[in-house]
Amino acid sequence: MTAQRIWSRTVRRREVIMDRLLEKTTGRFNQPCRRGSLAHSCPAIKANRQLCAHSTALQALKTGTCNSDHSHNLSARGQWHKSPIQRSPRMPSIKTMFQLSGRVHAPASLSNATLIIIDAQKEYLSGPLALTGVDEALANIGQLVAKARAVKCPIVHVRHLGTVGGLFDPQGERGQLVPELMPQADEHLIEKRLPNAFNGTGLHELLQSLGHLDLIVCGFMSHSSISTTVRATKDYGYRCTLVDDACATRDLPSPHGVVSANVVHRTEMAIMADNFATLALTKDLV
């Protein structure tokens, strides 16, 4: 008997075995559900669901069109066997740079820190720079200020100086601090021209004279003056607590469309918490 004839007989026997197995698996459970039963609880339907993939694989294997791994689960006797479960490697829990370096610190207390309020100005209340959630943020800043004054916490107000006739006009109404957060006589005012409140100002020297390692920062905008100033606090050796719900920002344009204020804020807070500041909420500090 030639090798070709032996191969042909082997293939025909294999087809017969698969035909019988296919008929058995598709016909055995092709039963109607009992009246009133739910499809998802019917044993016949459950079995059909389980065998559907097997039957499809058998048919594909017969015709030589199977490109999946189903065929590898069929033994030489036409019986299904379990293959090892393929599990993806367990992803390690994501940690901040603070956690990885062992430098995590608890939020500061207003009784032992300096409160810094950045750019709480009228420019952010309306117009092109109107911030999302600014009213809530201002209310929270007000709570922080009230608590700070009650416990004799030093307060530093930072005001951005823009251009005359432009944004943050130092001579115009929109460049002024909001009335409810005007500095009192024993509080400090720093005026800046760049987002970083340390750049070109006496902020560092003032903070040194106040004597606190811990700073509690709030204000506007999350992605601009807040971000750059908080980053700088690390350069100067301070320990910063950033009050998440006492900051706000606005929608930003991008080549791919508008990035919502919420996404900008949440992203910036995550960046700050990674390696620059401990996040806190107003209710945890007052």
C-alpha positions as CSV (number, residue, x, y, z in Angstrom):
1,M,0.0,0.0,0.0
2,T,1.5,3.3,-1.0
3,A,2.1,6.1,1.4
4,Q,-0.5,8.2,-0.4
5,R,-3.2,5.6,0.0
6,I,-2.4,5.2,3.7
7,W,-2.6,9.0,4.2
8,S,-5.9,9.1,2.4
9,R,-7.4,6.4,4.6
10,T,-6.1,8.2,7.7
11,V,-7.7,11.4,6.7
12,R,-11.1,9.7,5.9
13,R,-11.1,8.0,9.3
14,R,-10.3,11.3,11.0
15,E,-13.3,12.9,9.2
16,V,-15.6,10.1,10.3
17,I,-14.6,10.5,13.9
18,M,-15.1,14.3,13.8
19,D,-18.5,14.0,12.1
20,R,-19.7,11.7,14.8
21,L,-18.4,13.9,17.6
22,L,-19.8,17.0,15.9
23,E,-23.3,15.3,15.6
24,K,-23.1,14.2,19.2
25,T,-22.2,17.6,20.6
26,T,-24.6,19.6,18.6
27,G,-27.6,17.2,18.8
28,R,-27.4,16.1,22.4
29,F,-28.3,19.4,23.9
30,N,-30.5,20.8,21.2
31,Q,-33.6,20.5,23.5
32,P,-36.4,23.0,24.0
33,C,-36.6,24.9,27.3
34,R,-39.4,24.1,29.6
35,R,-42.3,26.5,29.5
36,G,-41.8,29.5,31.9
37,S,-38.1,28.8,32.5
38,L,-35.5,31.6,32.0
39,A,-33.1,31.1,29.1
40,H,-30.1,31.9,31.2
41,S,-31.0,29.2,33.8
42,C,-31.9,26.4,31.3
43,P,-29.4,23.5,31.4
44,A,-29.7,22.9,27.7
45,I,-28.9,26.4,26.7
46,K,-26.0,26.5,29.2
47,A,-24.6,23.4,27.7
48,N,-25.1,24.7,24.2
49,R,-23.2,27.8,25.1
50,Q,-20.3,25.8,26.5
51,L,-20.2,23.5,23.5
52,C,-20.7,26.2,20.8
53,A,-17.0,27.0,20.7
54,H,-16.1,23.3,20.6
55,S,-18.4,22.5,17.8
56,T,-17.3,25.5,15.8
57,A,-13.7,24.5,16.3
58,L,-14.4,20.9,15.2
59,Q,-16.0,22.1,12.0
60,A,-13.2,24.5,11.3
61,L,-10.6,21.8,12.0
62,K,-12.3,19.5,9.4
63,T,-12.2,22.1,6.7
64,G,-8.7,23.2,7.6
65,T,-9.8,26.8,8.3
66,C,-9.1,27.0,12.0
67,N,-6.6,29.7,12.9
68,S,-7.3,29.7,16.6
69,D,-5.9,27.6,19.4
70,H,-9.2,25.6,19.8
71,S,-7.9,22.7,17.7
72,H,-5.0,22.2,20.0
73,N,-7.4,21.2,22.7
74,L,-8.6,18.2,20.8
75,S,-6.9,14.9,21.6
76,A,-6.1,12.1,19.1
77,R,-9.3,10.3,20.3
78,G,-11.5,13.3,19.5
79,Q,-11.9,14.2,23.1
80,W,-11.6,17.7,24.6
81,H,-9.1,18.3,27.4
82,K,-8.3,21.3,29.4
83,S,-5.5,23.5,28.4
84,P,-3.5,25.5,31.0
85,I,-5.1,28.9,31.8
86,Q,-3.0,31.7,30.4
87,R,-2.8,34.4,33.0
88,S,-1.3,37.8,32.3
89,P,1.5,38.8,34.6
90,R,0.2,40.5,37.7
91,M,0.5,44.2,37.4
92,P,2.4,45.8,40.3
93,S,0.4,48.4,42.2
94,I,1.1,51.9,41.0
95,K,3.0,54.1,43.5
96,T,4.0,57.7,43.7
97,M,7.6,58.9,43.7
98,F,7.1,59.9,47.3
99,Q,6.1,56.3,48.2
100,L,8.9,54.7,46.2
101,S,11.5,56.9,47.8
102,G,10.0,56.7,51.3
103,R,9.4,60.4,51.6
104,V,5.6,60.4,52.1
105,H,4.4,63.0,54.6
106,A,1.0,63.7,56.2
107,P,-0.9,66.9,55.3
108,A,0.3,69.9,57.3
109,S,-1.7,71.5,60.0
110,L,-2.6,75.2,59.9
111,S,-1.4,75.5,63.5
112,N,2.1,74.7,62.3
113,A,2.5,75.9,58.7
114,T,2.3,79.0,56.5
115,L,-0.8,79.4,54.3
116,I,-0.1,80.7,50.7
117,I,-3.0,81.9,48.6
118,I,-2.1,82.3,45.0
119,D,-3.8,84.7,42.5
120,A,-7.3,84.9,44.1
121,Q,-8.1,87.7,41.7
122,K,-11.2,89.0,39.9
123,E,-9.8,88.1,36.5
124,Y,-10.8,84.5,37.1
125,L,-14.4,85.3,37.9
126,S,-15.6,86.1,34.4
127,G,-14.4,86.7,30.9
128,P,-11.9,84.5,28.9
129,L,-10.1,83.3,32.0
130,A,-13.3,82.4,34.0
131,L,-12.5,79.2,35.9
132,T,-14.6,76.1,36.3
133,G,-15.6,75.7,40.0
134,V,-14.1,79.0,41.0
135,D,-16.9,79.8,43.4
136,E,-16.5,76.6,45.3
137,A,-12.8,77.0,45.4
138,L,-13.1,80.5,46.7
139,A,-15.5,79.4,49.4
140,N,-13.0,76.7,50.5
141,I,-10.1,79.2,50.5
142,G,-12.3,81.4,52.7
143,Q,-12.7,78.5,55.2
144,L,-8.9,78.0,55.2
145,V,-8.3,81.7,55.8
146,A,-10.8,81.8,58.7
147,K,-9.2,78.8,60.4
148,A,-5.7,80.2,59.8
149,R,-6.6,83.5,61.4
150,A,-8.2,81.7,64.3
151,V,-5.0,79.7,65.0
152,K,-2.6,82.5,64.2
153,C,-1.2,80.8,61.1
154,P,0.8,83.2,58.9
155,I,-0.9,84.0,55.7
156,V,0.8,85.0,52.4
157,H,-1.3,86.5,49.6
158,V,0.2,86.3,46.1
159,R,-1.1,88.7,43.4
160,H,-0.2,88.4,39.7
161,L,0.7,91.7,38.0
162,G,-0.2,91.7,34.3
163,T,-0.1,94.5,31.7
164,V,-1.9,97.7,31.8
165,G,-5.1,97.3,29.8
166,G,-4.5,93.6,29.5
167,L,-5.0,90.5,31.6
168,F,-4.5,91.0,35.3
169,D,-4.3,94.8,34.8
170,P,-2.5,96.0,38.0
171,Q,-4.3,99.3,37.7
172,G,-7.7,97.9,36.7
173,E,-10.5,96.2,38.6
174,R,-9.9,92.7,37.2
175,G,-6.3,92.6,38.5
176,Q,-7.4,93.1,42.1
177,L,-7.8,90.4,44.8
178,V,-11.4,89.3,45.4
179,P,-12.9,91.4,48.2
180,E,-13.5,88.5,50.6
181,L,-9.9,87.5,50.6
182,M,-8.2,90.9,51.0
183,P,-5.1,90.8,53.3
184,Q,-5.5,92.0,56.8
185,A,-2.9,94.2,58.5
186,D,-0.8,91.4,59.9
187,E,-0.8,89.4,56.7
188,H,1.7,89.5,53.8
189,L,1.4,90.4,50.1
190,I,3.7,89.2,47.4
191,E,3.4,90.5,43.9
192,K,4.7,88.5,41.0
193,R,5.0,88.8,37.2
194,L,5.6,85.1,36.4
195,P,3.7,82.0,37.2
196,N,6.3,80.9,39.8
197,A,5.7,83.0,42.9
198,F,9.4,82.6,43.9
199,N,10.8,84.0,40.7
200,G,11.9,87.6,41.1
201,T,10.1,88.1,44.4
202,G,11.0,88.0,48.1
203,L,8.8,85.0,48.8
204,H,11.6,82.7,49.9
205,E,13.1,85.2,52.3
206,L,9.6,86.0,53.7
207,L,8.9,82.3,54.3
208,Q,12.3,81.9,56.0
209,S,11.5,84.7,58.4
210,L,8.2,83.1,59.2
211,G,10.0,79.9,60.2
212,H,7.8,77.1,59.0
213,L,9.0,74.1,57.0
214,D,5.4,73.2,56.0
215,L,3.5,75.2,53.4
216,I,-0.2,74.9,52.7
217,V,-1.0,76.1,49.1
218,C,-4.2,77.0,47.4
219,G,-5.5,79.3,44.6
220,F,-5.4,79.5,40.8
221,M,-4.8,78.1,38.2
222,S,-4.1,74.5,39.0
223,H,-2.0,73.9,35.9
224,S,-0.2,77.3,35.9
225,S,0.8,79.3,38.9
226,I,-0.2,76.6,41.4
227,S,1.9,73.9,39.5
228,T,5.0,76.0,39.0
229,T,5.0,77.4,42.5
230,V,4.5,74.1,44.2
231,R,7.3,72.6,42.1
232,A,9.5,75.4,43.3
233,T,8.8,74.8,46.9
234,K,10.6,71.5,46.6
235,D,13.6,73.2,45.1
236,Y,13.8,75.5,48.1
237,G,13.5,72.7,50.6
238,Y,9.9,73.2,51.8
239,R,7.3,70.5,52.5
240,C,4.1,71.3,50.6
241,T,0.5,70.4,51.2
242,L,-1.7,71.3,48.3
243,V,-5.5,71.8,49.0
244,D,-7.1,70.0,46.1
245,D,-10.6,71.5,46.4
246,A,-9.3,75.0,47.0
247,C,-7.8,75.2,43.5
248,A,-9.4,75.5,40.1
249,T,-8.6,75.8,36.4
250,R,-10.3,76.1,33.0
251,D,-10.9,74.3,29.8
252,L,-7.8,74.2,27.6
253,P,-7.5,74.0,23.8
254,S,-5.3,71.3,22.3
255,P,-4.6,70.0,18.7
256,H,-7.0,67.1,19.5
257,G,-9.8,69.2,20.9
258,V,-10.8,70.8,24.1
259,V,-9.4,69.3,27.3
260,S,-12.0,69.9,30.1
261,A,-11.1,71.8,33.2
262,N,-11.9,68.7,35.3
263,V,-9.3,66.6,33.3
264,V,-6.7,69.4,33.5
265,H,-7.2,69.7,37.3
266,R,-7.3,66.0,38.1
267,T,-4.2,65.5,36.0
268,E,-2.3,68.3,37.6
269,M,-3.2,67.1,41.1
270,A,-2.0,63.6,40.2
271,I,1.3,65.1,39.0
272,M,1.7,67.2,42.1
273,A,0.9,64.2,44.4
274,D,3.5,62.1,42.6
275,N,6.6,64.0,43.6
276,F,5.8,67.6,44.8
277,A,3.1,67.8,47.4
278,T,0.7,65.9,49.7
279,L,-2.9,66.5,48.7
280,A,-5.5,67.4,51.2
281,L,-9.2,68.6,51.2
282,T,-10.4,71.7,53.0
283,K,-12.5,69.7,55.4
284,D,-9.4,67.9,56.6
285,L,-7.6,71.1,57.5
286,V,-10.3,73.3,59.1
